[in-house]
Amino acid sequence: MLLMKACLIMTPAATLAGCGTSGPADVSGLRRVAGTDLIGARGATDADQRKIDRTVVRFCAGGVWTRKECGLHGESIAAPR
């Protein structure tokens, strides 16, 4: 009887806790770090590559990527721009 009572109490509580929804998170901090340079960039031109590079620098400076990951981007650039 005690087990049945516990199940009757816990089932609705667990269902409500698992099915809760929340609003979208505020991404203004990420937007400040990432910037908007990548919008429209396809990587096909030197200007596009500069946009990509500026975004990578922001991620590295913001601590989003590790020093090793930031170094890998530098190694993949064939010639300085």
C-alpha positions in Angstrom: 0.0 0.0 0.0 2.8 2.4 0.9 4.6 1.6 -2.5 1.4 2.3 -4.4 0.9 5.6 -2.6 4.5 6.6 -3.4 4.0 5.7 -7.1 0.8 7.7 -7.3 2.6 10.8 -5.9 5.8 10.4 -7.8 4.5 9.6 -11.3 2.7 13.0 -11.9 5.6 14.8 -10.2 8.2 13.1 -12.5 6.0 13.7 -15.6 5.6 17.4 -14.9 9.3 17.8 -14.2 10.4 16.0 -17.4 7.9 17.7 -19.6 8.6 21.3 -18.6 9.5 23.8 -21.2 11.6 26.9 -21.0 12.0 29.9 -23.2 14.9 30.5 -25.5 18.2 31.3 -23.9 19.8 34.8 -24.3 22.6 34.5 -26.9 23.7 38.1 -26.8 27.0 37.1 -25.1 27.8 34.6 -27.8 26.9 37.2 -30.5 29.3 39.7 -29.0 32.1 37.1 -29.1 31.3 35.6 -32.5 30.3 38.9 -34.2 28.5 39.0 -37.5 31.3 38.7 -40.0 30.3 35.2 -41.1 27.0 36.3 -42.4 27.1 35.8 -46.1 30.7 34.4 -46.1 31.2 31.4 -48.3 35.0 31.1 -48.2 35.3 31.6 -51.9 37.1 34.9 -51.9 39.9 36.6 -49.9 37.3 38.9 -48.3 35.4 35.8 -47.2 38.6 34.3 -45.7 39.2 37.5 -43.8 35.7 37.3 -42.3 36.3 33.7 -41.3 39.7 34.7 -39.8 38.2 37.5 -37.8 35.6 35.2 -36.4 38.2 32.6 -35.4 40.2 35.3 -33.6 37.2 36.3 -31.6 36.5 32.7 -30.6 40.2 32.3 -29.5 40.2 35.5 -27.6 36.9 34.8 -25.9 38.2 31.4 -24.7 35.6 29.4 -26.6 38.3 27.3 -28.3 41.5 26.1 -26.7 45.0 27.4 -27.6 45.6 24.1 -29.5 42.4 24.5 -31.5 43.3 28.1 -32.3 46.7 27.0 -33.5 45.2 24.4 -35.8 43.4 27.2 -37.7 46.7 29.0 -38.2 48.3 25.9 -39.6 45.5 25.5 -42.2 46.1 28.9 -43.8 48.3 28.5 -46.8 49.7 32.0 -47.1 49.3 35.1 -44.9 46.6 37.5 -46.2 
